[in-house]
Amino acid sequence: MATEISDSNAHKSMKNRIVIVGDTNVGKSTLINKICNQNVSITSDIKGTTTDNVKKTIEIDGIGACTIVDTAGLNDDTFLGEDRKSKTLNEIKSADLIIYVTDDVTKTDINVEINENVKIIKVFNDKSSDMKNSEIAEVLSVNALTGENVDLLLKKISENLIPKSSSITDGLVDYNDKVLLVMPQDKSSPTGRLILPQSQIMKELSDKECLVLSTGLETLEQSLQMISSPDLVITDSKVFKEVDNILDKKIKLTSFSILFAKNKGDLNYFIQSLSVLDNLTDDAKILITEACTHSPKEEDIGRVKIPSLIHKINPNVTIDFVRGEDFFNVADKYDLIIHCGGCMQNKMYMQSKTNFAKSHQIPMTNYGIVLAKMNKILDRVTY
């Protein structure tokens, strides 16, 4: 069985996400319990027992820390069935691997939209005492109750996933490079810790044995005397213009947000979408969306800085805000979507959002890219 780990230093966005889906009462919860070798989910013969998605962090040989998710049945027709199904579909959007469970070997088709990059393992939960192997080559027969063939399922999971690796600065930073990080701390900064993009990039630079110096805007010039010619400067996007004014134009400049856009989204699409800002009409509608749910502060990029810059172009433009999972319910009503860096969400989920925008022919971009354009330094920025 997989090994349970109570915690992992890796953020959830950096763990492979395995989502178990299927109709009600096919054995999804029994299977996750057997995989984890403990009672993670409540099991019952009563239809719709799994009401909220259940998540567990496990260690899989050769892959590392993974999040495995048990979901409500896709055909749940109970009173809250549609709400439960909506949560299941949202989990599917963030899956690196889907385990589709059925107890009817003739029903192996998943009739929901799935990201084309997501791997799928189809499992026939044979509930008979003398388990018979499925005659369909792409379907693995297991007995979720006894655990028979669950070891084969874990082997298939390992074969269909690759270990998560941090590659945020690949192509920009080499081993032993000198990197200057501009990280102004203000009212929006969390107490006692760095924000996730900063901590992830600092860890990656440490792994590359880079010489790293972090600074605020006020001490940037002093820091440049300590590292006279850094190989790269990475800044918080909200001080893009100020940092650019101080730097020698030969020094490469980018932002945390742009690096995450490159790592998780479609950078070319994000840049192409900026053309909407060149011709904003009075009836234009822009959606600014954040992945996390922090309380906005007065210096907030999404709710203050970007709207202020947009309204300087056209004060009549409508700007709305949305957070978290509400994106898919409202995003198709807008002329432009401006997304945060997406550090709290994994790559698959960000790709699902980007694919949604593309399928609805809606331009979509990113905080850092917008700020670079509106400060007239996009051509200067390295990515």
Secondary structure by P-SEA (a helix, b strand, c coil): cbbbbccccccccccbbbbbbbcccccaaaaaaaaaccccccccccccccccbbbbbbbcccccbbbbbbbccccccccaaaaaaaaaaaaaaaccccbbbbcccccccccccccccbbbbbbbbcccccccccccccbbbbccccccaaaaaaaaaaaacccccccccccccccbbbbbbbcccccccccccccaaaaaaaaaaaaaccbbbbbcccaaaaaaaacccccbbbccccaaaaaaaaccccbbbbcaaaaaaaacccaaaaaaaccccccccccbbbbbbbccccccccccccccaaaaaaaaacccbbbbbbcccccccccccccbbbbcccccccaaaaaaaaaaaaaacbbbbcaaaaaaaaacccccccc
